[in-house]
Amino acid sequence: MENEKNFEIFVINENQEKAFKLVRTEGVLQAEVKTKTRDKKVPPLIYVDAIEVIDQVAAAMNREERLLAYAKLAARLNKSTDLS
């Protein structure tokens, strides 16, 4: 298996503010979300599989938002597979 380097990747907005971090553990891409609570029972970091994040976000989108997201993903896929 090819070595995977775990660069720090953050989901950011247009102001370059970090929302959450993406990490790859054991070949699975996950979102690392910081919690802000005084409750000692709640862990300071929560990990969610990236595919679950995508699934839940897509389910919450309306049709127009989903179509725009699919178009953006398709453009990115075309860009990454373009060999010219």
C-alpha positions in Angstrom: 0.0 0.0 0.0 1.2 3.5 -0.9 2.4 5.6 2.1 -0.1 8.3 2.9 1.2 11.5 4.2 -1.2 13.2 6.7 -1.0 16.9 5.8 -3.1 19.2 7.9 -6.2 20.0 5.9 -8.9 22.3 7.2 -12.4 23.1 5.9 -12.4 26.9 5.7 -14.7 29.7 4.7 -14.0 32.6 2.3 -12.4 34.6 5.2 -9.9 31.7 5.7 -11.5 30.9 9.1 -11.1 27.2 10.1 -14.3 25.3 10.7 -12.9 21.8 11.3 -9.9 19.7 10.4 -9.8 16.7 8.1 -7.6 13.8 9.2 -6.9 10.4 7.7 -6.6 7.5 10.2 -6.1 4.0 9.1 -7.1 4.9 5.6 -10.4 6.6 6.6 -10.9 10.3 6.1 -12.5 11.9 9.1 -13.6 15.3 10.3 -12.1 16.4 13.6 -14.5 18.7 15.4 -13.6 20.6 18.6 -16.3 20.8 21.2 -16.7 23.7 23.6 -18.3 22.6 26.8 -17.4 22.5 30.5 -18.9 19.0 30.8 -16.0 16.6 31.6 -17.9 13.7 30.0 -17.8 15.3 26.6 -14.5 14.7 24.8 -12.7 17.8 23.5 -12.5 16.4 20.0 -15.1 14.4 18.1 -14.3 12.4 15.0 -16.9 11.7 12.3 -16.3 9.8 9.1 -16.1 12.3 6.2 -18.6 10.2 4.2 -21.2 10.7 7.0 -20.6 14.4 7.0 -21.2 14.5 3.2 -24.3 12.3 3.5 -25.8 14.5 6.2 -25.0 17.8 4.5 -26.4 16.5 1.2 -29.6 15.3 2.9 -30.1 18.8 4.5 -29.6 20.6 1.1 -32.5 21.6 -1.1 -32.4 20.5 -4.8 -30.7 23.7 -6.0 -28.0 23.5 -3.4 -27.4 19.8 -4.2 -27.1 20.5 -8.0 -24.6 23.3 -7.4 -22.6 21.1 -5.1 -22.6 18.2 -7.7 -21.5 20.7 -10.4 -18.6 21.9 -8.2 -17.5 18.3 -7.5 -17.7 17.4 -11.2 -15.6 20.4 -12.1 -13.0 19.4 -9.5 -13.0 15.8 -10.7 -12.5 16.9 -14.3 -9.7 19.2 -13.2 -7.9 16.4 -11.3 -8.2 13.9 -14.1 -7.2 16.3 -16.9 -3.8 15.2 -18.1 -3.1 18.3 -20.3 
